Amino acid sequence: MDHFWRWFLNAVIYGIFSRTFTYNDRRVVDGGVDAVALGTIGSGRWLSFIQTAFLQLNLLFMVLVLAGVGIYLLMGR
């Protein structure tokens, strides 16, 4: 009887269930975390390109907004 239970544990429990759960963990859980990490890396690279590429445009927009607020305050009084 002990030999049967040892075979049953090795073949069914450890062989089928453990292999299925390990596959699920590696493909679904780790795959989802890896996809989020790759998305974060990609968006960070894209945002850093946007930040450095349009620095002059950002400064121009800031100066125009400040000039508009200044004109608004001068004309309002």
PDB file of N, CA, C, O and CB in Angstrom:
ATOM      1  N   MET A   1       0.825  -1.190   0.000  1.00  0.00           N
ATOM      2  CA  MET A   1       0.000   0.000   0.000  1.00  0.00           C
ATOM      3  C   MET A   1       0.867   1.251   0.000  1.00  0.00           C
ATOM      4  O   MET A   1       0.550   2.223  -0.685  1.00  0.00           O
ATOM      5  CB  MET A   1      -0.937  -0.001   1.202  1.00  0.00           C
ATOM      6  N   ASP A   2       1.958   1.236   0.761  1.00  0.00           N
ATOM      7  CA  ASP A   2       2.850   2.391   0.782  1.00  0.00           C
ATOM      8  C   ASP A   2       3.478   2.655  -0.584  1.00  0.00           C
ATOM      9  O   ASP A   2       3.661   3.806  -0.980  1.00  0.00           O
ATOM     10  CB  ASP A   2       3.939   2.187   1.819  1.00  0.00           C
ATOM     11  N   HIS A   3       3.805   1.587  -1.293  1.00  0.00           N
ATOM     12  CA  HIS A   3       4.399   1.756  -2.620  1.00  0.00           C
ATOM     13  C   HIS A   3       3.406   2.396  -3.578  1.00  0.00           C
ATOM     14  O   HIS A   3       3.778   3.230  -4.404  1.00  0.00           O
ATOM     15  CB  HIS A   3       4.873   0.406  -3.174  1.00  0.00           C
ATOM     16  N   PHE A   4       2.138   2.002  -3.467  1.00  0.00           N
ATOM     17  CA  PHE A   4       1.103   2.589  -4.310  1.00  0.00           C
ATOM     18  C   PHE A   4       0.954   4.085  -4.022  1.00  0.00           C
ATOM     19  O   PHE A   4       0.904   4.886  -4.955  1.00  0.00           O
ATOM     20  CB  PHE A   4      -0.238   1.867  -4.094  1.00  0.00           C
ATOM     21  N   TRP A   5       0.884   4.466  -2.763  1.00  0.00           N
ATOM     22  CA  TRP A   5       0.728   5.881  -2.421  1.00  0.00           C
ATOM     23  C   TRP A   5       1.952   6.691  -2.830  1.00  0.00           C
ATOM     24  O   TRP A   5       1.818   7.833  -3.272  1.00  0.00           O
ATOM     25  CB  TRP A   5       0.477   6.039  -0.923  1.00  0.00           C
ATOM     26  N   ARG A   6       3.137   6.116  -2.689  1.00  0.00           N
ATOM     27  CA  ARG A   6       4.341   6.821  -3.131  1.00  0.00           C
ATOM     28  C   ARG A   6       4.293   7.019  -4.640  1.00  0.00           C
ATOM     29  O   ARG A   6       4.599   8.105  -5.133  1.00  0.00           O
ATOM     30  CB  ARG A   6       5.620   6.044  -2.724  1.00  0.00           C
ATOM     31  N   TRP A   7       3.904   5.959  -5.393  1.00  0.00           N
ATOM     32  CA  TRP A   7       3.782   6.094  -6.847  1.00  0.00           C
ATOM     33  C   TRP A   7       2.706   7.117  -7.201  1.00  0.00           C
ATOM     34  O   TRP A   7       2.903   7.945  -8.090  1.00  0.00           O
ATOM     35  CB  TRP A   7       3.456   4.730  -7.493  1.00  0.00           C
ATOM     36  N   PHE A   8       1.568   7.060  -6.506  1.00  0.00           N
ATOM     37  CA  PHE A   8       0.477   7.995  -6.771  1.00  0.00           C
ATOM     38  C   PHE A   8       0.914   9.443  -6.525  1.00  0.00           C
ATOM     39  O   PHE A   8       0.616  10.322  -7.333  1.00  0.00           O
ATOM     40  CB  PHE A   8      -0.737   7.654  -5.896  1.00  0.00           C
ATOM     41  N   LEU A   9       1.608   9.693  -5.430  1.00  0.00           N
ATOM     42  CA  LEU A   9       2.096  11.046  -5.149  1.00  0.00           C
ATOM     43  C   LEU A   9       3.085  11.511  -6.208  1.00  0.00           C
ATOM     44  O   LEU A   9       2.994  12.639  -6.693  1.00  0.00           O
ATOM     45  CB  LEU A   9       2.750  11.100  -3.769  1.00  0.00           C
ATOM     46  N   ASN A  10       4.020  10.656  -6.566  1.00  0.00           N
ATOM     47  CA  ASN A  10       5.021  11.047  -7.567  1.00  0.00           C
ATOM     48  C   ASN A  10       4.411  11.232  -8.950  1.00  0.00           C
ATOM     49  O   ASN A  10       4.749  12.190  -9.646  1.00  0.00           O
ATOM     50  CB  ASN A  10       6.127  10.006  -7.634  1.00  0.00           C
ATOM     51  N   ALA A  11       3.528  10.344  -9.356  1.00  0.00           N
ATOM     52  CA  ALA A  11       2.993  10.388 -10.714  1.00  0.00           C
ATOM     53  C   ALA A  11       1.902  11.428 -10.864  1.00  0.00           C
ATOM     54  O   ALA A  11       1.921  12.207 -11.817  1.00  0.00           O
ATOM     55  CB  ALA A  11       2.460   9.035 -11.109  1.00  0.00           C
ATOM     56  N   VAL A  12       0.954  11.457  -9.946  1.00  0.00           N
ATOM     57  CA  VAL A  12      -0.219  12.311 -10.127  1.00  0.00           C
ATOM     58  C   VAL A  12      -0.015  13.682  -9.485  1.00  0.00           C
ATOM     59  O   VAL A  12      -0.103  14.708 -10.160  1.00  0.00           O
ATOM     60  CB  VAL A  12      -1.458  11.638  -9.538  1.00  0.00           C
ATOM     61  N   ILE A  13       0.251  13.694  -8.207  1.00  0.00           N
ATOM     62  CA  ILE A  13       0.317  14.969  -7.493  1.00  0.00           C
ATOM     63  C   ILE A  13       1.530  15.781  -7.956  1.00  0.00           C
ATOM     64  O   ILE A  13       1.386  16.915  -8.413  1.00  0.00           O
ATOM     65  CB  ILE A  13       0.381  14.732  -5.968  1.00  0.00           C
ATOM     66  N   TYR A  14       2.716  15.196  -7.835  1.00  0.00           N
ATOM     67  CA  TYR A  14       3.926  15.930  -8.187  1.00  0.00           C
ATOM     68  C   TYR A  14       4.095  16.020  -9.705  1.00  0.00           C
ATOM     69  O   TYR A  14       4.586  17.025 -10.220  1.00  0.00           O
ATOM     70  CB  TYR A  14       5.152  15.263  -7.557  1.00  0.00           C
ATOM     71  N   GLY A  15       3.695  14.988 -10.404  1.00  0.00           N
ATOM     72  CA  GLY A  15       3.903  14.953 -11.847  1.00  0.00           C
ATOM     73  C   GLY A  15       2.942  15.834 -12.622  1.00  0.00           C
ATOM     74  O   GLY A  15       3.370  16.587 -13.497  1.00  0.00           O
ATOM     75  N   ILE A  16       1.652  15.758 -12.322  1.00  0.00           N
ATOM     76  CA  ILE A  16       0.655  16.483 -13.109  1.00  0.00           C
ATOM     77  C   ILE A  16       0.364  17.845 -12.512  1.00  0.00           C
ATOM     78  O   ILE A  16       0.520  18.863 -13.187  1.00  0.00           O
ATOM     79  CB  ILE A  16      -0.630  15.677 -13.211  1.00  0.00           C
ATOM     80  N   PHE A  17      -0.056  17.879 -11.254  1.00  0.00           N
ATOM     81  CA  PHE A  17      -0.469  19.140 -10.658  1.00  0.00           C
ATOM     82  C   PHE A  17       0.691  20.111 -10.506  1.00  0.00           C
ATOM     83  O   PHE A  17       0.565  21.293 -10.824  1.00  0.00           O
ATOM     84  CB  PHE A  17      -1.105  18.892  -9.315  1.00  0.00           C
ATOM     85  N   SER A  18       1.806  19.616 -10.026  1.00  0.00           N
ATOM     86  CA  SER A  18       2.951  20.493  -9.829  1.00  0.00           C
ATOM     87  C   SER A  18       3.444  21.054 -11.159  1.00  0.00           C
ATOM     88  O   SER A  18       3.781  22.235 -11.243  1.00  0.00           O
ATOM     89  CB  SER A  18       4.078  19.745  -9.120  1.00  0.00           C
ATOM     90  N   ARG A  19       3.490  20.235 -12.181  1.00  0.00           N
ATOM     91  CA  ARG A  19       3.930  20.696 -13.494  1.00  0.00           C
ATOM     92  C   ARG A  19       2.951  21.716 -14.069  1.00  0.00           C
ATOM     93  O   ARG A  19       3.373  22.701 -14.675  1.00  0.00           O
ATOM     94  CB  ARG A  19       4.082  19.511 -14.454  1.00  0.00           C
ATOM     95  N   THR A  20       1.649  21.492 -13.886  1.00  0.00           N
ATOM     96  CA  THR A  20       0.634  22.425 -14.381  1.00  0.00           C
ATOM     97  C   THR A  20       0.706  23.755 -13.655  1.00  0.00           C
ATOM     98  O   THR A  20       0.654  24.813 -14.284  1.00  0.00           O
ATOM     99  CB  THR A  20      -0.760  21.826 -14.229  1.00  0.00           C
ATOM    100  N   PHE A  21       0.826  23.710 -12.342  1.00  0.00           N
ATOM    101  CA  PHE A  21       0.896  24.953 -11.577  1.00  0.00           C
ATOM    102  C   PHE A  21       2.191  25.717 -11.856  1.00  0.00           C
ATOM    103  O   PHE A  21       2.181  26.948 -11.900  1.00  0.00           O
ATOM    104  CB  PHE A  21       0.778  24.657 -10.084  1.00  0.00           C
ATOM    105  N   THR A  22       3.288  25.016 -12.042  1.00  0.00           N
ATOM    106  CA  THR A  22       4.549  25.672 -12.371  1.00  0.00           C
ATOM    107  C   THR A  22       4.462  26.340 -13.735  1.00  0.00           C
ATOM    108  O   THR A  22       4.931  27.466 -13.903  1.00  0.00           O
ATOM    109  CB  THR A  22       5.705  24.664 -12.345  1.00  0.00           C
ATOM    110  N   TYR A  23       3.866  25.658 -14.716  1.00  0.00           N
ATOM    111  CA  TYR A  23       3.682  26.242 -16.043  1.00  0.00           C
ATOM    112  C   TYR A  23       2.805  27.486 -15.962  1.00  0.00           C
ATOM    113  O   TYR A  23       3.117  28.505 -16.578  1.00  0.00           O
ATOM    114  CB  TYR A  23       3.063  25.215 -17.005  1.00  0.00           C
ATOM    115  N   ASN A  24       1.714  27.411 -15.210  1.00  0.00           N
ATOM    116  CA  ASN A  24       0.830  28.554 -15.045  1.00  0.00           C
ATOM    117  C   ASN A  24       1.559  29.717 -14.379  1.00  0.00           C
ATOM    118  O   ASN A  24       1.392  30.865 -14.791  1.00  0.00           O
ATOM    119  CB  ASN A  24      -0.398  28.161 -14.225  1.00  0.00           C
ATOM    120  N   ASP A  25       2.349  29.441 -13.375  1.00  0.00           N
ATOM    121  CA  ASP A  25       3.081  30.491 -12.677  1.00  0.00           C
ATOM    122  C   ASP A  25       4.080  31.174 -13.603  1.00  0.00           C
ATOM    123  O   ASP A  25       4.203  32.399 -13.587  1.00  0.00           O
ATOM    124  CB  ASP A  25       3.801  29.916 -11.461  1.00  0.00           C
ATOM    125  N   ARG A  26       4.786  30.401 -14.400  1.00  0.00           N
ATOM    126  CA  ARG A  26       5.796  30.986 -15.275  1.00  0.00           C
ATOM    127  C   ARG A  26       5.186  31.730 -16.454  1.00  0.00           C
ATOM    128  O   ARG A  26       5.689  32.783 -16.846  1.00  0.00           O
ATOM    129  CB  ARG A  26       6.723  29.911 -15.781  1.00  0.00           C
ATOM    130  N   ARG A  27       4.115  31.202 -17.020  1.00  0.00           N
ATOM    131  CA  ARG A  27       3.534  31.830 -18.210  1.00  0.00           C
ATOM    132  C   ARG A  27       2.595  32.977 -17.860  1.00  0.00           C
ATOM    133  O   ARG A  27       2.674  34.041 -18.475  1.00  0.00           O
ATOM    134  CB  ARG A  27       2.788  30.798 -19.029  1.00  0.00           C
ATOM    135  N   VAL A  28       1.721  32.786 -16.900  1.00  0.00           N
ATOM    136  CA  VAL A  28       0.683  33.773 -16.623  1.00  0.00           C
ATOM    137  C   VAL A  28       1.173  34.811 -15.616  1.00  0.00           C
ATOM    138  O   VAL A  28       1.162  36.007 -15.909  1.00  0.00           O
ATOM    139  CB  VAL A  28      -0.584  33.084 -16.099  1.00  0.00           C
ATOM    140  N   VAL A  29       1.592  34.377 -14.460  1.00  0.00           N
ATOM    141  CA  VAL A  29       1.974  35.316 -13.400  1.00  0.00           C
ATOM    142  C   VAL A  29       3.262  36.049 -13.772  1.00  0.00           C
ATOM    143  O   VAL A  29       3.288  37.279 -13.806  1.00  0.00           O
ATOM    144  CB  VAL A  29       2.151  34.575 -12.054  1.00  0.00           C
ATOM    145  N   ASP A  30       4.323  35.302 -14.050  1.00  0.00           N
ATOM    146  CA  ASP A  30       5.590  35.943 -14.411  1.00  0.00           C
ATOM    147  C   ASP A  30       5.481  36.663 -15.744  1.00  0.00           C
ATOM    148  O   ASP A  30       6.094  37.714 -15.927  1.00  0.00           O
ATOM    149  CB  ASP A  30       6.716  34.910 -14.468  1.00  0.00           C
ATOM    150  N   GLY A  31       4.711  36.117 -16.680  1.00  0.00           N
ATOM    151  CA  GLY A  31       4.525  36.780 -17.965  1.00  0.00           C
ATOM    152  C   GLY A  31       3.808  38.107 -17.819  1.00  0.00           C
ATOM    153  O   GLY A  31       4.152  39.071 -18.503  1.00  0.00           O
ATOM    154  N   GLY A  32       2.819  38.176 -16.943  1.00  0.00           N
ATOM    155  CA  GLY A  32       2.115  39.437 -16.711  1.00  0.00           C
ATOM    156  C   GLY A  32       3.011  40.479 -16.071  1.00  0.00           C
ATOM    157  O   GLY A  32       2.984  41.649 -16.454  1.00  0.00           O
ATOM    158  N   VAL A  33       3.796  40.062 -15.106  1.00  0.00           N
ATOM    159  CA  VAL A  33       4.718  40.990 -14.449  1.00  0.00           C
ATOM    160  C   VAL A  33       5.782  41.461 -15.442  1.00  0.00           C
ATOM    161  O   VAL A  33       6.134  42.640 -15.460  1.00  0.00           O
ATOM    162  CB  VAL A  33       5.384  40.323 -13.216  1.00  0.00           C
ATOM    163  N   ASP A  34       6.290  40.553 -16.261  1.00  0.00           N
ATOM    164  CA  ASP A  34       7.280  40.932 -17.263  1.00  0.00           C
ATOM    165  C   ASP A  34       6.692  41.899 -18.284  1.00  0.00           C
ATOM    166  O   ASP A  34       7.376  42.826 -18.716  1.00  0.00           O
ATOM    167  CB  ASP A  34       7.822  39.692 -17.970  1.00  0.00           C
ATOM    168  N   ALA A  35       5.434  41.701 -18.677  1.00  0.00           N
ATOM    169  CA  ALA A  35       4.799  42.604 -19.639  1.00  0.00           C
ATOM    170  C   ALA A  35       4.632  44.003 -19.049  1.00  0.00           C
ATOM    171  O   ALA A  35       4.861  44.993 -19.744  1.00  0.00           O
ATOM    172  CB  ALA A  35       3.434  42.049 -20.073  1.00  0.00           C
ATOM    173  N   VAL A  36       4.243  44.096 -17.796  1.00  0.00           N
ATOM    174  CA  VAL A  36       4.123  45.408 -17.143  1.00  0.00           C
ATOM    175  C   VAL A  36       5.492  46.073 -17.050  1.00  0.00           C
ATOM    176  O   VAL A  36       5.612  47.276 -17.282  1.00  0.00           O
ATOM    177  CB  VAL A  36       3.497  45.267 -15.730  1.00  0.00           C
ATOM    178  N   ALA A  37       6.518  45.306 -16.714  1.00  0.00           N
ATOM    179  CA  ALA A  37       7.867  45.872 -16.606  1.00  0.00           C
ATOM    180  C   ALA A  37       8.358  46.366 -17.955  1.00  0.00           C
ATOM    181  O   ALA A  37       8.939  47.448 -18.035  1.00  0.00           O
ATOM    182  CB  ALA A  37       8.844  44.835 -16.042  1.00  0.00           C
ATOM    183  N   LEU A  38       8.139  45.600 -19.016  1.00  0.00           N
ATOM    184  CA  LEU A  38       8.564  46.038 -20.345  1.00  0.00           C
ATOM    185  C   LEU A  38       7.786  47.263 -20.793  1.00  0.00           C
ATOM    186  O   LEU A  38       8.347  48.140 -21.451  1.00  0.00           O
ATOM    187  CB  LEU A  38       8.391  44.912 -21.359  1.00  0.00           C
ATOM    188  N   GLY A  39       6.509  47.342 -20.451  1.00  0.00           N
ATOM    189  CA  GLY A  39       5.720  48.529 -20.772  1.00  0.00           C
ATOM    190  C   GLY A  39       6.227  49.759 -20.034  1.00  0.00           C
ATOM    191  O   GLY A  39       6.263  50.855 -20.594  1.00  0.00           O
ATOM    192  N   THR A  40       6.614  49.578 -18.787  1.00  0.00           N
ATOM    193  CA  THR A  40       7.160  50.687 -18.010  1.00  0.00           C
ATOM    194  C   THR A  40       8.487  51.165 -18.594  1.00  0.00           C
ATOM    195  O   THR A  40       8.729  52.368 -18.689  1.00  0.00           O
ATOM    196  CB  THR A  40       7.347  50.273 -16.548  1.00  0.00           C
ATOM    197  N   ILE A  41       9.334  50.235 -18.981  1.00  0.00           N
ATOM    198  CA  ILE A  41      10.619  50.601 -19.582  1.00  0.00           C
ATOM    199  C   ILE A  41      10.401  51.328 -20.901  1.00  0.00           C
ATOM    200  O   ILE A  41      11.035  52.350 -21.161  1.00  0.00           O
ATOM    201  CB  ILE A  41      11.494  49.353 -19.802  1.00  0.00           C
ATOM    202  N   GLY A  42       9.506  50.803 -21.735  1.00  0.00           N
ATOM    203  CA  GLY A  42       9.241  51.434 -23.028  1.00  0.00           C
ATOM    204  C   GLY A  42       8.655  52.825 -22.893  1.00  0.00           C
ATOM    205  O   GLY A  42       9.065  53.744 -23.601  1.00  0.00           O
ATOM    206  N   SER A  43       7.700  52.988 -21.990  1.00  0.00           N
ATOM    207  CA  SER A  43       7.107  54.316 -21.813  1.00  0.00           C
ATOM    208  C   SER A  43       8.107  55.284 -21.198  1.00  0.00           C
ATOM    209  O   SER A  43       8.083  56.472 -21.521  1.00  0.00           O
ATOM    210  CB  SER A  43       5.853  54.231 -20.936  1.00  0.00           C
ATOM    211  N   GLY A  44       8.977  54.813 -20.330  1.00  0.00           N
ATOM    212  CA  GLY A  44      10.020  55.676 -19.766  1.00  0.00           C
ATOM    213  C   GLY A  44      10.992  56.148 -20.828  1.00  0.00           C
ATOM    214  O   GLY A  44      11.409  57.306 -20.815  1.00  0.00           O
ATOM    215  N   ARG A  45      11.359  55.268 -21.748  1.00  0.00           N
ATOM    216  CA  ARG A  45      12.248  55.673 -22.845  1.00  0.00           C
ATOM    217  C   ARG A  45      11.560  56.681 -23.746  1.00  0.00           C
ATOM    218  O   ARG A  45      12.177  57.659 -24.168  1.00  0.00           O
ATOM    219  CB  ARG A  45      12.692  54.452 -23.665  1.00  0.00           C
ATOM    220  N   TRP A  46      10.302  56.457 -24.041  1.00  0.00           N
ATOM    221  CA  TRP A  46       9.549  57.372 -24.893  1.00  0.00           C
ATOM    222  C   TRP A  46       9.402  58.733 -24.229  1.00  0.00           C
ATOM    223  O   TRP A  46       9.599  59.762 -24.875  1.00  0.00           O
ATOM    224  CB  TRP A  46       8.172  56.793 -25.216  1.00  0.00           C
ATOM    225  N   LEU A  47       9.059  58.747 -22.950  1.00  0.00           N
ATOM    226  CA  LEU A  47       8.899  60.013 -22.244  1.00  0.00           C
ATOM    227  C   LEU A  47      10.229  60.759 -22.102  1.00  0.00           C
ATOM    228  O   LEU A  47      10.249  61.989 -22.161  1.00  0.00           O
ATOM    229  CB  LEU A  47       8.292  59.769 -20.871  1.00  0.00           C
ATOM    230  N   SER A  48      11.332  60.041 -21.917  1.00  0.00           N
ATOM    231  CA  SER A  48      12.618  60.724 -21.833  1.00  0.00           C
ATOM    232  C   SER A  48      12.989  61.315 -23.182  1.00  0.00           C
ATOM    233  O   SER A  48      13.605  62.381 -23.224  1.00  0.00           O
ATOM    234  CB  SER A  48      13.714  59.763 -21.351  1.00  0.00           C
ATOM    235  N   PHE A  49      12.638  60.663 -24.291  1.00  0.00           N
ATOM    236  CA  PHE A  49      12.872  61.224 -25.615  1.00  0.00           C
ATOM    237  C   PHE A  49      12.044  62.491 -25.810  1.00  0.00           C
ATOM    238  O   PHE A  49      12.547  63.494 -26.318  1.00  0.00           O
ATOM    239  CB  PHE A  49      12.539  60.192 -26.706  1.00  0.00           C
ATOM    240  N   ILE A  50      10.784  62.447 -25.409  1.00  0.00           N
ATOM    241  CA  ILE A  50       9.914  63.613 -25.545  1.00  0.00           C
ATOM    242  C   ILE A  50      10.454  64.764 -24.695  1.00  0.00           C
ATOM    243  O   ILE A  50      10.463  65.909 -25.148  1.00  0.00           O
ATOM    244  CB  ILE A  50       8.460  63.265 -25.131  1.00  0.00           C
ATOM    245  N   GLN A  51      10.892  64.484 -23.500  1.00  0.00           N
ATOM    246  CA  GLN A  51      11.367  65.527 -22.596  1.00  0.00           C
ATOM    247  C   GLN A  51      12.611  66.209 -23.156  1.00  0.00           C
ATOM    248  O   GLN A  51      12.701  67.437 -23.131  1.00  0.00           O
ATOM    249  CB  GLN A  51      11.664  64.942 -21.213  1.00  0.00           C
ATOM    250  N   THR A  52      13.565  65.441 -23.656  1.00  0.00           N
ATOM    251  CA  THR A  52      14.795  66.054 -24.146  1.00  0.00           C
ATOM    252  C   THR A  52      14.630  66.619 -25.543  1.00  0.00           C
ATOM    253  O   THR A  52      15.300  67.591 -25.891  1.00  0.00           O
ATOM    254  CB  THR A  52      15.920  65.048 -24.133  1.00  0.00           C
ATOM    255  N   ALA A  53      13.766  66.043 -26.346  1.00  0.00           N
ATOM    256  CA  ALA A  53      13.638  66.491 -27.721  1.00  0.00           C
ATOM    257  C   ALA A  53      12.897  67.818 -27.826  1.00  0.00           C
ATOM    258  O   ALA A  53      13.192  68.609 -28.723  1.00  0.00           O
ATOM    259  CB  ALA A  53      12.931  65.442 -28.541  1.00  0.00           C
ATOM    260  N   PHE A  54      11.967  68.078 -26.958  1.00  0.00           N
ATOM    261  CA  PHE A  54      11.141  69.265 -27.065  1.00  0.00           C
ATOM    262  C   PHE A  54      11.411  70.257 -25.942  1.00  0.00           C
ATOM    263  O   PHE A  54      10.489  70.928 -25.480  1.00  0.00           O
ATOM    264  CB  PHE A  54       9.688  68.879 -27.069  1.00  0.00           C
ATOM    265  N   LEU A  55      12.653  70.360 -25.500  1.00  0.00           N
ATOM    266  CA  LEU A  55      12.981  71.261 -24.410  1.00  0.00           C
ATOM    267  C   LEU A  55      12.761  72.718 -24.813  1.00  0.00           C
ATOM    268  O   LEU A  55      12.225  73.503 -24.031  1.00  0.00           O
ATOM    269  CB  LEU A  55      14.423  71.049 -23.967  1.00  0.00           C
ATOM    270  N   GLN A  56      13.166  73.076 -26.010  1.00  0.00           N
ATOM    271  CA  GLN A  56      12.969  74.446 -26.471  1.00  0.00           C
ATOM    272  C   GLN A  56      11.482  74.764 -26.593  1.00  0.00           C
ATOM    273  O   GLN A  56      11.054  75.868 -26.257  1.00  0.00           O
ATOM    274  CB  GLN A  56      13.672  74.667 -27.818  1.00  0.00           C
ATOM    275  N   LEU A  57      10.705  73.819 -27.063  1.00  0.00           N
ATOM    276  CA  LEU A  57       9.264  74.028 -27.180  1.00  0.00           C
ATOM    277  C   LEU A  57       8.623  74.204 -25.801  1.00  0.00           C
ATOM    278  O   LEU A  57       7.722  75.027 -25.636  1.00  0.00           O
ATOM    279  CB  LEU A  57       8.613  72.851 -27.923  1.00  0.00           C
ATOM    280  N   ASN A  58       9.074  73.450 -24.834  1.00  0.00           N
ATOM    281  CA  ASN A  58       8.569  73.606 -23.466  1.00  0.00           C
ATOM    282  C   ASN A  58       8.896  74.983 -22.910  1.00  0.00           C
ATOM    283  O   ASN A  58       8.051  75.622 -22.283  1.00  0.00           O
ATOM    284  CB  ASN A  58       9.151  72.527 -22.553  1.00  0.00           C
ATOM    285  N   LEU A  59      10.121  75.440 -23.140  1.00  0.00           N
ATOM    286  CA  LEU A  59      10.510  76.765 -22.664  1.00  0.00           C
ATOM    287  C   LEU A  59       9.726  77.875 -23.369  1.00  0.00           C
ATOM    288  O   LEU A  59       9.324  78.850 -22.734  1.00  0.00           O
ATOM    289  CB  LEU A  59      12.007  76.975 -22.868  1.00  0.00           C
ATOM    290  N   LEU A  60       9.510  77.730 -24.674  1.00  0.00           N
ATOM    291  CA  LEU A  60       8.737  78.712 -25.419  1.00  0.00           C
ATOM    292  C   LEU A  60       7.306  78.775 -24.893  1.00  0.00           C
ATOM    293  O   LEU A  60       6.758  79.861 -24.703  1.00  0.00           O
ATOM    294  CB  LEU A  60       8.743  78.377 -26.917  1.00  0.00           C
ATOM    295  N   PHE A  61       6.707  77.622 -24.661  1.00  0.00           N
ATOM    296  CA  PHE A  61       5.346  77.583 -24.139  1.00  0.00           C
ATOM    297  C   PHE A  61       5.274  78.240 -22.761  1.00  0.00           C
ATOM    298  O   PHE A  61       4.330  78.977 -22.476  1.00  0.00           O
ATOM    299  CB  PHE A  61       4.843  76.134 -24.064  1.00  0.00           C
ATOM    300  N   MET A  62       6.262  77.979 -21.907  1.00  0.00           N
ATOM    301  CA  MET A  62       6.274  78.577 -20.573  1.00  0.00           C
ATOM    302  C   MET A  62       6.393  80.100 -20.665  1.00  0.00           C
ATOM    303  O   MET A  62       5.698  80.813 -19.941  1.00  0.00           O
ATOM    304  CB  MET A  62       7.434  77.999 -19.735  1.00  0.00           C
ATOM    305  N   VAL A  63       7.263  80.609 -21.545  1.00  0.00           N
ATOM    306  CA  VAL A  63       7.423  82.056 -21.704  1.00  0.00           C
ATOM    307  C   VAL A  63       6.144  82.677 -22.241  1.00  0.00           C
ATOM    308  O   VAL A  63       5.740  83.748 -21.787  1.00  0.00           O
ATOM    309  CB  VAL A  63       8.602  82.374 -22.641  1.00  0.00           C
ATOM    310  N   LEU A  64       5.492  82.014 -23.213  1.00  0.00           N
ATOM    311  CA  LEU A  64       4.246  82.550 -23.766  1.00  0.00           C
ATOM    312  C   LEU A  64       3.134  82.585 -22.720  1.00  0.00           C
ATOM    313  O   LEU A  64       2.367  83.547 -22.672  1.00  0.00           O
ATOM    314  CB  LEU A  64       3.801  81.717 -24.966  1.00  0.00           C
ATOM    315  N   VAL A  65       3.038  81.576 -21.903  1.00  0.00           N
ATOM    316  CA  VAL A  65       2.017  81.554 -20.849  1.00  0.00           C
ATOM    317  C   VAL A  65       2.286  82.652 -19.836  1.00  0.00           C
ATOM    318  O   VAL A  65       1.360  83.353 -19.427  1.00  0.00           O
ATOM    319  CB  VAL A  65       1.980  80.180 -20.148  1.00  0.00           C
ATOM    320  N   LEU A  66       3.540  82.816 -19.424  1.00  0.00           N
ATOM    321  CA  LEU A  66       3.871  83.877 -18.470  1.00  0.00           C
ATOM    322  C   LEU A  66       3.620  85.261 -19.076  1.00  0.00           C
ATOM    323  O   LEU A  66       3.147  86.158 -18.378  1.00  0.00           O
ATOM    324  CB  LEU A  66       5.337  83.754 -18.023  1.00  0.00           C
ATOM    325  N   ALA A  67       3.928  85.446 -20.356  1.00  0.00           N
ATOM    326  CA  ALA A  67       3.655  86.722 -21.013  1.00  0.00           C
ATOM    327  C   ALA A  67       2.151  86.963 -21.097  1.00  0.00           C
ATOM    328  O   ALA A  67       1.688  88.085 -20.888  1.00  0.00           O
ATOM    329  CB  ALA A  67       4.283  86.755 -22.420  1.00  0.00           C
ATOM    330  N   GLY A  68       1.394  85.925 -21.399  1.00  0.00           N
ATOM    331  CA  GLY A  68      -0.067  86.070 -21.445  1.00  0.00           C
ATOM    332  C   GLY A  68      -0.651  86.414 -20.091  1.00  0.00           C
ATOM    333  O   GLY A  68      -1.549  87.252 -20.008  1.00  0.00           O
ATOM    334  N   VAL A  69      -0.174  85.797 -19.040  1.00  0.00           N
ATOM    335  CA  VAL A  69      -0.656  86.120 -17.687  1.00  0.00           C
ATOM    336  C   VAL A  69      -0.268  87.549 -17.329  1.00  0.00           C
ATOM    337  O   VAL A  69      -1.052  88.275 -16.717  1.00  0.00           O
ATOM    338  CB  VAL A  69      -0.081  85.123 -16.638  1.00  0.00           C
ATOM    339  N   GLY A  70       0.952  87.956 -17.713  1.00  0.00           N
ATOM    340  CA  GLY A  70       1.379  89.336 -17.437  1.00  0.00           C
ATOM    341  C   GLY A  70       0.538  90.347 -18.185  1.00  0.00           C
ATOM    342  O   GLY A  70       0.148  91.363 -17.608  1.00  0.00           O
ATOM    343  N   ILE A  71       0.248  90.102 -19.448  1.00  0.00           N
ATOM    344  CA  ILE A  71      -0.609  91.006 -20.227  1.00  0.00           C
ATOM    345  C   ILE A  71      -2.013  91.050 -19.644  1.00  0.00           C
ATOM    346  O   ILE A  71      -2.624  92.115 -19.551  1.00  0.00           O
ATOM    347  CB  ILE A  71      -0.663  90.568 -21.704  1.00  0.00           C
ATOM    348  N   TYR A  72      -2.521  89.887 -19.253  1.00  0.00           N
ATOM    349  CA  TYR A  72      -3.857  89.834 -18.648  1.00  0.00           C
ATOM    350  C   TYR A  72      -3.915  90.662 -17.369  1.00  0.00           C
ATOM    351  O   TYR A  72      -4.880  91.392 -17.142  1.00  0.00           O
ATOM    352  CB  TYR A  72      -4.254  88.381 -18.349  1.00  0.00           C
ATOM    353  N   LEU A  73      -2.897  90.553 -16.544  1.00  0.00           N
ATOM    354  CA  LEU A  73      -2.875  91.312 -15.280  1.00  0.00           C
ATOM    355  C   LEU A  73      -2.695  92.806 -15.538  1.00  0.00           C
ATOM    356  O   LEU A  73      -3.272  93.622 -14.820  1.00  0.00           O
ATOM    357  CB  LEU A  73      -1.746  90.801 -14.362  1.00  0.00           C
ATOM    358  N   LEU A  74      -1.912  93.179 -16.542  1.00  0.00           N
ATOM    359  CA  LEU A  74      -1.731  94.605 -16.841  1.00  0.00           C
ATOM    360  C   LEU A  74      -2.984  95.221 -17.456  1.00  0.00           C
ATOM    361  O   LEU A  74      -3.334  96.358 -17.138  1.00  0.00           O
ATOM    362  CB  LEU A  74      -0.547  94.799 -17.784  1.00  0.00           C
ATOM    363  N   MET A  75      -3.658  94.487 -18.327  1.00  0.00           N
ATOM    364  CA  MET A  75      -4.857  95.007 -18.987  1.00  0.00           C
ATOM    365  C   MET A  75      -6.062  95.019 -18.062  1.00  0.00           C
ATOM    366  O   MET A  75      -6.975  95.827 -18.237  1.00  0.00           O
ATOM    367  CB  MET A  75      -5.172  94.187 -20.219  1.00  0.00           C
ATOM    368  N   GLY A  76      -6.069  94.137 -17.089  1.00  0.00           N
ATOM    369  CA  GLY A  76      -7.216  94.053 -16.183  1.00  0.00           C
ATOM    370  C   GLY A  76      -7.280  95.207 -15.205  1.00  0.00           C
ATOM    371  O   GLY A  76      -8.336  95.435 -14.615  1.00  0.00           O
ATOM    372  N   ARG A  77      -6.229  95.927 -15.011  1.00  0.00           N
ATOM    373  CA  ARG A  77      -6.207  97.000 -14.003  1.00  0.00           C
ATOM    374  C   ARG A  77      -6.416  98.307 -14.596  1.00  0.00           C
ATOM    375  O   ARG A  77      -6.426  99.312 -13.886  1.00  0.00           O
ATOM    376  CB  ARG A  77      -4.943  97.019 -13.257  1.00  0.00           C
TER     377      ARG A  77
END
